């Protein structure tokens, strides 16, 4: 009961912040930002709900496809996609063939706030249950690629559904796509995480490191730029809060053993909150046949 009370109070605080700091927009005013919204509970429900709402074909346990089906879509005057290591490109284009070993590092005092968020809100809505300790991921994380296709066969969204193998808590119910946004030249990576009656959307700019690695950063300057956007349905409109002080960064590189690795760092108010360390490897065995729903 105490957890429910704290969770309700925490959700109310978040909704109040969205109301105070957000702007009210009609969906047609921000087509670059619009994405799937969630119901009362998340889990894997948004995939089927979005497929029904948009008339898409839903493919569960997909045996093809990746988070960025064509990596060269990201090519621009400031980003040479061909410079990125082929192993990293293949991971993004064929994510279904890869498994991830994960370790988590949290930092004091942000760890306390993150624990409170996960223990009260995330577990209740079954979304964004971030691992708070290295032991949380000791038994592994499941990784399912879900394709949502238009009637002509084009992929509208690539879903990436990840859970803790032990306990089954949902870490990410995500929708991935590439997107042009007003404040950035060239395509960005857009990730939508449905939340109750809204979503959290992260828009990331592709960048190079000093070698053949790949970097995605959400730090931007203003509305319409890269960043973290928290949205809530407000009648027929959306209340949108761009959280200026929340930044994410992904650094992917190939190590000396020719294994792809990723460091995913989250910072708030300039302080480190969470770093997820990934070892990305090809799966040892073939996946089961995909399940298709129309």
Secondary structure, 3 states (H helix, E strand, C coil): CHHHHHHHHHHHHHHHHHHHHCEEEEHHHCCCCCCCCECCCCCCHHHHHHHHHHCCEEEECCCCCCCCCCHHHHCCCCCCHHHCCHHHHHHHHCHHHEEEEEEEEECCCHHHHHHHHHHHHHHHHCCCCCCCCHHHHCCCEEEEEEEEECCCCCEEEEEEEEEECCCCCEEEEEEEEEECCCCCCCCEEEEEEEEECEEEEEEEEEECCCCCCEEEECCCCCCCCCEEEEEEEECCEEEEEECCCEEEEEEEEECCCCCEEEEEEEEECCEEEEEEEEEEEECCCCCCCCEEEC
